[in-house]
Amino acid sequence: MLAAGKTRIGEIDDEIAELYVKRMALCKEIGIKKAEQGSAVNVSEREKAIVNRITSDKDDEMKRYIKNLYDTVFFQSKKRI
């Protein structure tokens, strides 16, 4: 079980990394478009809405973990621009 669990975590980590690369590429594209249009890059209301949407069915502990994760994701996304 331990070895199988570690293998599955590795597979999940690979999936997360691949999705993160895709997300960051889209963030860069959107950031470029926003810059061309003179739009604000940082929209905290949207960030809050995203976290609320993806945590609406999670318990309080997981909500905290996901919010912490997404705080970092949002920060890194803005640095891509």
Number of C-alpha atoms within 10 A of each C-alpha: 6 7 8 9 10 11 12 12 12 12 12 12 12 12 11 12 12 11 12 14 11 11 14 19 14 13 20 16 14 14 21 16 13 14 13 9 9 9 12 9 16 13 9 10 8 10 15 13 11 14 18 15 10 12 17 11 10 12 9 11 8 12 17 14 12 17 18 12 12 17 15 11 14 15 11 13 21 14 11 13 15
